[in-house]
């Protein structure tokens, strides 16, 4: 009696990560008196091979390697007119052989490939840019094909990092849309990506710039002078740096009146002579003073009357 054997070690080690969800297929390998039909079979991860014995004698099957595959019985004995199955859970080339048969009659192979992926798409857009330090930006997007419950990974690359890292995962609504909000601490590049079964998509990168938060508070107005307190807040220190005190001019622009050097707490109290009537003031932080990862910024406008 011709026979094929499979070692007891056929019970497999599963892959660390489950294969992508897909519709699994079943292929048939017929065991005949003259060998396997077909001799060589190609499938994808997650597929099943049914070994059908059309001979009048029982056969055993040997598969090598024995990891990455799970069979219905061990050893894999196929009785005449019966079938047994093996499901393949990792890629690779698996040989079929009969240790009790000499020559190449009972030799074959099963090649397991990755599940082919389908190209999807995902959009991503920020609600605004730049944002003031400490304020949130809302990122919105949509996956295609549109589907609810798809997990979208939000990837971020804040200055001065060189690589994107995942900062959040969000689920899509029924129409495929999603949103995510966070306060970027410095200029940050964002991307969105998703994998849904065999469909994958990655958005283009979008950039959100950040303005340091510049404050200006009116302390007092007396004797033709206004006393203000200004400060700058971000993840950097602005001690020893300068902001420009500016007054709104008749053309609607801003005229620089003086430079204000900030103290050790990135702030300064100062006084300035003001013109008669109503005047509007702000402090302005130039990009050269804002620091790496930040853009120019300015305080809210303060109106004083003399």
KABEL-V380356 format. One record per residue. N is the residue number from 0. RES is the residue in one small letter. SS is DSSP state (a for helix, b for strand, c for the rest). Layout:
N_RES_SS, N_RES_SS
This chain:
0_x_c, 1_x_c, 2_x_c, 3_x_c, 4_x_c, 5_x_c, 6_x_c, 7_x_a, 8_x_a, 9_x_a, 10_x_c, 11_x_c, 12_x_c, 13_x_c, 14_x_c, 15_x_c, 16_x_c, 17_x_c, 18_x_c, 19_x_c, 20_x_c, 21_x_c, 22_x_c, 23_x_c, 24_x_c, 25_x_b, 26_x_b, 27_x_b, 28_x_b, 29_x_b, 30_x_b, 31_x_b, 32_x_c, 33_x_c, 34_x_b, 35_x_b, 36_x_b, 37_x_c, 38_x_c, 39_x_b, 40_x_b, 41_x_b, 42_x_b, 43_x_b, 44_x_c, 45_x_c, 46_x_c, 47_x_b, 48_x_b, 49_x_b, 50_x_b, 51_x_b, 52_x_b, 53_x_c, 54_x_c, 55_x_c, 56_x_c, 57_x_c, 58_x_b, 59_x_b, 60_x_b, 61_x_b, 62_x_b, 63_x_b, 64_x_c, 65_x_c, 66_x_c, 67_x_c, 68_x_b, 69_x_b, 70_x_b, 71_x_c, 72_x_c, 73_x_c, 74_x_c, 75_x_b, 76_x_b, 77_x_b, 78_x_c, 79_x_c, 80_x_c, 81_x_c, 82_x_b, 83_x_b, 84_x_b, 85_x_b, 86_x_b, 87_x_b, 88_x_c, 89_x_c, 90_x_c, 91_x_b, 92_x_b, 93_x_b, 94_x_b, 95_x_b, 96_x_b, 97_x_c, 98_x_c, 99_x_c, 100_x_c, 101_x_c, 102_x_c, 103_x_c, 104_x_c, 105_x_c, 106_x_b, 107_x_b, 108_x_b, 109_x_b, 110_x_b, 111_x_b, 112_x_b, 113_x_c, 114_x_c, 115_x_c, 116_x_c, 117_x_b, 118_x_b, 119_x_c, 120_x_b, 121_x_b, 122_x_c, 123_x_c, 124_x_b, 125_x_b, 126_x_c, 127_x_c, 128_x_c, 129_x_c, 130_x_b, 131_x_b, 132_x_c, 133_x_c, 134_x_c, 135_x_c, 136_x_b, 137_x_b, 138_x_b, 139_x_b, 140_x_b, 141_x_b, 142_x_b, 143_x_b, 144_x_c, 145_x_c, 146_x_c, 147_x_c, 148_x_c, 149_x_c, 150_x_b, 151_x_b, 152_x_b, 153_x_b, 154_x_b, 155_x_b, 156_x_b, 157_x_b, 158_x_c, 159_x_c, 160_x_c, 161_x_c, 162_x_c, 163_x_c, 164_x_b, 165_x_b, 166_x_b, 167_x_b, 168_x_b, 169_x_b, 170_x_b, 171_x_c, 172_x_c, 173_x_c, 174_x_c, 175_x_c, 176_x_b, 177_x_b, 178_x_b, 179_x_b, 180_x_b, 181_x_b, 182_x_c, 183_x_c, 184_x_c, 185_x_c, 186_x_c, 187_x_b, 188_x_b, 189_x_b, 190_x_b, 191_x_b, 192_x_b, 193_x_b, 194_x_b, 195_x_b, 196_x_c, 197_x_c, 198_x_b, 199_x_b, 200_x_b, 201_x_b, 202_x_c, 203_x_c, 204_x_c, 205_x_b, 206_x_b, 207_x_b, 208_x_c, 209_x_b, 210_x_b, 211_x_c, 212_x_b, 213_x_b, 214_x_b, 215_x_b, 216_x_b, 217_x_b, 218_x_b, 219_x_b, 220_x_b, 221_x_b, 222_x_c, 223_x_c, 224_x_b, 225_x_b, 226_x_b, 227_x_b, 228_x_b, 229_x_b, 230_x_b, 231_x_b, 232_x_b, 233_x_c, 234_x_c, 235_x_c, 236_x_c, 237_x_c, 238_x_c, 239_x_c, 240_x_c, 241_x_b, 242_x_b, 243_x_b, 244_x_b, 245_x_b, 246_x_b, 247_x_b, 248_x_c, 249_x_c, 250_x_c, 251_x_c, 252_x_c, 253_x_b, 254_x_b, 255_x_b, 256_x_b, 257_x_b, 258_x_b, 259_x_b, 260_x_b, 261_x_c, 262_x_c, 263_x_c, 264_x_c, 265_x_c, 266_x_b, 267_x_b, 268_x_b, 269_x_b, 270_x_b, 271_x_b, 272_x_b, 273_x_c, 274_x_c, 275_x_c, 276_x_c, 277_x_b, 278_x_b, 279_x_b, 280_x_b, 281_x_b, 282_x_b, 283_x_b, 284_x_b, 285_x_c, 286_x_a, 287_x_a, 288_x_a, 289_x_a, 290_x_c, 291_x_c, 292_x_c, 293_x_c, 294_x_b, 295_x_c, 296_x_b, 297_x_b, 298_x_c, 299_x_c, 300_x_c, 301_x_b, 302_x_b, 303_x_b, 304_x_b, 305_x_c
